[in-house]
Amino acid sequence: MALQAQKGVETGTPFGIGEDSTRCLRNTSLYSTYYENKDYKMAVQFWRPVFMECPGSSRNTYIKGEAMFKDFFRKTGNKAYIDTVLIILDQRTKYFNEGPANSLRKAFALYEFGGNDPDYARQCYDLIKGVMESSPQSFDYTYSSLYMAITAKCYALKLIEAPAVITAYSQSMKVVDNQLSRKPDDARYTEARKNIDAVFRSSGAASCENIEHLFTAGVDNNPGDTAMLKKVITLLTETGCKDSELYFKAATNLYKSFPSASSAAQLAEMNVARKNYNEAEKYYTEAIELETDNLVKSGLLTKLATLELASDSKQAARDFAKAAYSLNPTNGNALYIIAEAYAGARIGESFENQTVYWVVVDYLLRAKNTDPTLKDQVDERIAVYSRLFPTKEEAFFRSLVEEGTSYQVGGWVNESTTIRFRKE
């Protein structure tokens, strides 16, 4: 009795039964030969019956079919070939499983060939997002980067909102970081990490608010994770978010692990902005102790002196300003601060208090001679303070009758100056 011919798709066997089996084997041989010779136009004529009649015969049917139709698209730009690639991969899943892997292959094809077509972009995003949520272990360095790239594209096409970009960034980086924890020297994942970061930063979704939403919990829960802290600080810096509370937290935590003069100075300034003056003083002091460059240290001492002056700690302001000037004799601001620290000093009776303004004006004159850019504000202060000099009559009663004579101002001021009278 002759064996009845049946196709593999009907029998569930790889090649079918009888004549159909023979035909399937022959067509497989023919398309494979043309394929190897890169004659895809001929190959596809024999490939198509294999795909239709004996779909479970071999994975190569799908691997080679996908390659051929991608080549057809590259040569023609006909989007029907993209759709055929998707059909091939769907059927590959039906007969050989590998659902997550084939979904990722579909996503890659859609991204590679879809251009800015919003339908293809959305389809690609949905496919790769679905695999990330159901089977993140299927992702490698390529698909992690692809997920971030297609998410950014969909955001640019206004298909998704910013929170979706934040989520994709977090998920992609988690995959890459997990792999790097196992293979820290794998350059492929290191490069993927850089690519994901770069795409996120340029996506337009990396706003201050979004970055804070993404990283605040991590900074709060892992204050010692220096790699994360550095990344957060870099992201916030590059997006112009250095005034954010998250930046302040990250910088404060990072300083505990990597103290430096520059980071201490930065923390001091951030605390000044937040009116945390005691903390600012602490960080300025630490910055001064850590700094080795005398010019930079002079600037830090000047800032600390300014802080003390604003807090009405005039003697401390004077001392820090003098230290600043000793390190940099071109620091006119230090001289200006000394003058302002002395202004209004109480060292005795009314006359003694007035003599302090001789010293004040001395320092103001030195300040503008040292730094001519201070001239206008110095001249304004001199006009005010010179009206507070003692009068000639007041000086006469203390036997001080000649301008230009040396005079020692006492108290905590303890400076040598010259006698001048108030101009009536």
Secondary structure, DSSP 8 states (H G I E B T S, - for coil): -----B-HHHHSSSS-BTHHHHHHHHHHHHHHHHHHTT-HHHHHHHHHHHHHH-TTS-THHHHHHHHHHHHHHHHH--THHHHHHHHHHHHHHHHH--HHHHHHHHHHHHHHHHTT-HHHHHHHHHHHHHHHHH-GGG--HHHHHHHHHHHHHHHHTTSS-HHHHHHHHHHHHHHHHHHHHH-TT-HHHHHHHHHHHHHHHHSS---HHHHHHHHHHHHHH-TT-HHHHHHHHHHHHHTT-TTSHHHHHHHHHHHHHS--HHHHHHHHHHHHHTT-HHHHHHHHHHHHHH---HHHHHHHHHHHHHHHHHTT-HHHHHHHHHHHHHH-TT-HHHHHHHHHHHTT---SSHHHHHHHHHHHHHHHHHHHHH-GGGHHHHHHHHHHHGGGS--HHHHHTTT--STT-EEEE-TTT-EEEE------
